[in-house]
């Protein structure tokens, strides 16, 4: 670290961005405390420090040598004892001996000092446990593997983008693939919609622990604690609605078939796109649908041992509704739904019915349009808005200090977020976008 330069962690930079909006009057301090996951009192302390700038949020000891850092004389003494008096002792045994000599040092510190001095371990680590290749499923449609790969698919001179791919475990067939900006909830829902529409419903899906697929936060609402399970992600809700079992891999090697698929695609697909001079996502997706998927499946897919197990979409299941973002809201007294900077006006129901005070379900479809459901019935359709990545927000209940409400929040970002951007970085804007009634797209459902 250069002298006079203070390093800022990603967490501290995110907190400063939140507190800067508090100082600008964009959001309240209570809202900022919820976004940062701290108490209101702690948020007040952080706000006072943020008035000094982003450096004020850095830890005061950053850049200083640790108070428990070993002296160079102690380090030299340990190396000398290892090479002269205590030759052939393992790290743990050596640590016990130097403690008798008055050198109080931990076993881990001894290990680091000895390795840095070129003193190898007395015993090598155990060999890795043998892992056997997982046997493929016997029938097509029993298991699907899907993932996204962020890569420079159009050559080194073009910015990287993400390729979303779903493949069948039994045959190795590509079930669906397309290019998009990044790996997110929208990408997985769109991939699921395409697979179900083209092939049917798969029995299970093998996937990693991406935040769009598995909740990695620690929030539990009171309802979730009573139910004994947490609400899944938006993609998880769609999978449950279709009766698809979710299986999570604990390592990239566990889903090695899709990883190997990406290795092949980064070789062959990049070359094919370069040969055709394709440099844009739209034209690349058209090429995938028209030529590449059929070519790849004919070249690499093989026949499964048993009959296919695809399930058809049953009657009464709306695929567009299932593969969408679900939010909960309440209708205000003016028959409008206010949700994350958006205001939806609802037309009167049958017999001039008012929906004031009713609990409704907001659904944003993948094309950005909105639907409002009440007790499972569609009561309004609204025009499209920007599709934002949803995140789980925790808010303290008005009554009860230790009780929280956890809910999915939609906030369209003005800038494209990165894969390393935390969900709490999605902040509301001060502008309210009102989506009025019937003249611009709200349809009353009789």
N, C-alpha and C positions, 0 to 999 in steps of 0.2 A: 504494500500500500504506500503510495506517495505521501510525503510529508505535507500536512495541511489538507489532506483529502480524507473525507469521512465516507465510508461505504454505507449504502442504504440497502436494506433487504427489500425483497418484493412485498412482503407484508407491511413494512413501514411505508413504502411508497404508496401502497393501496390505501392505507389509513390516512395518509396525508391528502390523497385525492378526495377522500370522504370528508375530512375535516375542512378542507378548503371550500367545499360546497356549503358547509355549515357557516363558515366565515363570510361567504358571499350571500348568505341568506337563501340559498336554493332549497335546502332541506333543514329540518329541525335537528337539534342535538339528540333528541330521543330516537329519531329515525336513524341517525348516524350510529348510535350505540347498537341498535339492532343489526345494522349492516356489518359492523365491526365485530359483533359477538362479544361485547363487553358490557359492564354495568353502566348505568347513567353517571355514577360518580367517577368511574374511571374515564368515561368519555369527556367529562369536564376537565380532568387533569390533562388528557391528551390534547384537548382543544387549546388549553393555555400554552402547552409546549409547541403546538403547531403554529401559533402566532409568531414564533421565531423563524419559521420556515421549515422545510423538510428535514433540515439537520437537527432541529429540536426534537424530533421523534427518535433519533438514533440513541442507542444506549450510551451512557456516559463513559463506560470503560472501553468502548470500541477503539481500536488502534493502540491501546496500551498493552504492555506485556502482562500475562496472567500473574496474579499474586502467588500462585502455587507453582510457578515455573521452576524447574530444577536448575541449580547453578551449574556452570560449566565444569567446576571442579568435581562436583558429584558425578556428572556424566563421564568425565575422564576417568574417575576412580572406578566406575562400573565397568567401563571398557577394559581398563587395566586388569581388574580382577578376573574378568571373563577370559582374558588371553594369557594370564600368568598363573594365578593361584587356583581359580575355580574353572579349570578347563574341563569340558565334557559334561557340565551340569546343564540340565534343562532349565527353561526360564523360571518355572515355579520353584524348583529346588534352589536355584541360584538366588532368587528373591528371599527365600527363607534364611539363607546363609548370610546375605548382606545385612539383613535385619539384625542378626546377632552381632555384626560388626558396627552397629549404630547407624547404618544408612537406611533411613525410613523411606522407602519408595515402593510404589505399587508394581504388581506383576506386569501390567500392561505397559507401564513406562519402561520397565526393564526390557520387555520384548522389543519396543520401538527403538530403544538406544542400541541394543545389540544388533538388530537388523540393519540399522543405518551404518553401523561400523563394519558390516560385512560378515558378521557372525551368524551362520545359518542355524536353523532349528535343529535340535538333536534328532528329532523324529519328523518325518514327513507327515503331512496330513493324510487322513484316510482317503482311499480312492472313492470317487464318486459312486453313489449307489446306482446300480444298473436300472435303466429305464427301458421298458419294452414298448415298441410302437403299438399304439392303440389300434385294435382291429376295426376296420371300417364297418359301418352299419350294413346290414344285409339288403335293405330295400331303400329305394329312392323316396325321399320325403320323410324319413325317420328323423334325420338331423340336418340342420343347416348351420354352416359356419359363416360368420360375416365379420367384416373389419374394414377399417379405412387406412390408406397409406398416403402420407404427405410426402410428395416427391416432385422433382423437376421433370414432369412427364413430357413436356414439350421442348426439352433441351435446356442447356445451361444458361442460355440468354433470356429465358422466360421465367417469370416467378413460379415458385412451386404451388401446387394445388393438391387437392385430395381426391383419390380414387376410391369410391365405395364399391365393395364387391361382396356378393353372397354366393356361396357355393354349396353344393350338395355333398354330404360326407360319403355316401355310398358310391357315387359315380364320379366325383370330382368335376361335375358339370357346373358351369357358371350359370346361376339362376337369375342374376341381375347385376348390373354394374353401370356406374355413371360417374362423371367428374363433377366436383363442386368445390366451393371455396375452402371448406374445412370440415372436419369430422365433428358432427354435432347432432342434437336430437332430431332436427329437421331431416338431416341426411339419412339417419337410420329409419325414421318413419316413412320417408319416401321410398327407401329401398324395400322395406316391408310391404308397402302398398303395391309396388311393382311385382314382387315375388308372388303375393297372394293373388293378384289379378291375373298373372300369366300362368302360374302353375297350380296354385291352391295353397292350403294351410299346411305348414309343416308341423311335425309332432313336437320337436324340440329345437332349440337354438343354442349353439356353443359360442361363447363370447368372452371378451375380456372385461375388466372392471372399469371401463371408461365411465366418466361421470354421467354421460347420457344413458348408460345402461344400468348402472348400479349406484345407489346413493352412498356417497362416501362421507357425508356429513354426520354429525352426532346428534342431530335434533330429534327429539321425541315429543310429539304433542300429547296432550292429555288423552285424546281419543285413541292415539296409537298405543299408549301405555296400557289402556284398558283392553284394547284388542289383542295385545301381545305381538303385534307386527307393525312394521312401518310401511307407510304408503310407498309404492315403488316409484320409479322415475316415469316420465311421460311415455317413454318407449316401453317400460315395463307394464304400464297400464294397458297399452295396446296389445302386448303379448298375452296378458292375462285375459283380455276380452276375447281373443281368438283361441284361447285354450292351448297356447304354446308354452311348453316348459322351458324355463331359463336355466342354463348351466353355465357357471362362471369358471373360467380357467385361472389357475393360480400363477401361471408363468407363460411367456410366449411359446415355450417349447410344447406346452400342453395342447395348444392349437397350432401345431406345426404345419398342418396341411395348408391352412390359409396363409401362413407366413411363407411357405414355399411357393404358393401361388403368386404372391406379390413379387417374390424373387424372379420368377419366370416372366411375369408381366413387365417388370422393370427392365428386362432384357428385350423381350420380343415386342411388346406394345410400344415402347419408346422408339424402337427402330422402325416399326410400321408407321407411326405418326410422323416421324422425321422424313420417311420416304415419300409420304403424301403431302408434306409441307403443312401439316395441321399445327396451328399455334394457339387456338382458342378453344374454350370449354364447349361452346355450342356446337361447333363443327366436329369436335372430337366425340361428343355424345352421339351425334348423328352417325358417325362412322362405327361406333361400338354397336349401335342397334342394327345397322344395315348389314354389316359385314363381320366385324371381329368376333362377336360372341358366338355366332354360328361356326365360324372357322375354328375358333379355339376349342369348342366342345367336340367338333368332329375330329380334331387332331389329338386331344388329350383325354377326353372323357371315355369311360368304359362302362360296360354293362353291369348292372347290379345283379346279385344272386337271386333276389326275390322280386315279387311284384311290388309296384310302387304303392306308397302309403299316403299319398296326398289326400287331404280332406277338402271338400268343396265348401265354399262360403254358403252357409245356410240361409234360408229365408228370414227376413227381418233383421239381418245384420248389415248395417250401413258401413261399408269399407271406408268411405271418406270420413265418416264421423269417428270410427275407431282409430284410424291413422291420422290423428289430429292432436292438438294441444288442449288439455282440459284444465279449466280453472273454475273455482267456485266464487260466487258473488251474491249480493242481495240487492233487490230492486228498491230504490228509494221511493219516497212518497210522491215524487213527480214522475213516476214510472220511467225512470232512467237508471241505468246501471253504470256506476263509476268504478273504473278498474284501471289502476296504474297509468293515470294520465289520459285515459280514454273514457268517453261518456257515450253510452248507447241509449238512444231513445227507443222505447217499445210502444208500438201501436196498441190500441185497445183490443182485448180478446173477444171471443164470441159473446154477444149480448152486452157489448161495451164494458167488458170485464176489466177491472184494474188489477195489476200484478204488484202493487205497492206492498213492500214487506216480504215478498216471496223469495225463497232461496232458489236460485237458478244456476244452471251450468253453462259456462261460456266455453265454446269450442272454436278455436282458430284452426281452420283447415290449412293444408300445406300450401295453397295458393294465396294465403293471407286473409281470405274472407272469414267472416265471423258468423257463428250460429248461436242462438240462445235457446236453451231447453228448460222447460219447467215440468217436473215430474215425468221426464222422458219424452215429452211432446215438444216439437219444434214450435216456438212462438215468434221468432224473428230471425231474419237474415240480414247481415250488415256488410257494408263494402269492405274491401281489402285494406289492410294496413301492413306495415313492415313486420316480418316475422322475426321475433327475437328469441334468443336462447333462454328458456325458463330456468329459474333457480329456486331452491327451497329457502324461504325466509322464515326467521323465527321472531315472533313478537310476544312480549310479555302480556299476560292477561291483565285486564283492568282490576280484577278482584283475585287476589292470590299472588303472593310474591314469588312462589316457586313454580307457578303454572305458566305454560307457554302455548301459543298457537303457532303451528307450523303450516305453511301454505305455499303453494306454487305461485310465483310472481312472474309476470311477463313485463319485460322492459326492453323495447327495441333499442339497440345501440346505434349511436351515430357513427361509430368507427367499428370496423370489423375486429372482433376480439381475437386474441391469440389463444393457442391451445394451453398456454401456461397461465392464462388470466383466470383468477379465482372467480367463483360465482358471485361472491359478495361484491365484486367490482361492478356489477350491473346496477347503475344508479338511476333514479327517476329524474326527469327533467321538469322544470317549472312550468313548461307550456302544457296546456290542456288541449287535447285534440277531441273536438266534439263530433260525434257521428250521428247526424240527425236522423229523422224518421223516413217515411216512405219515399219522399221525392228522390233521395240519393241511394236507395238500395235496401231499406228496411222493408221486409215483406211481412204483412200480417198473415198468419196462418189461421184459417177458419177451423 
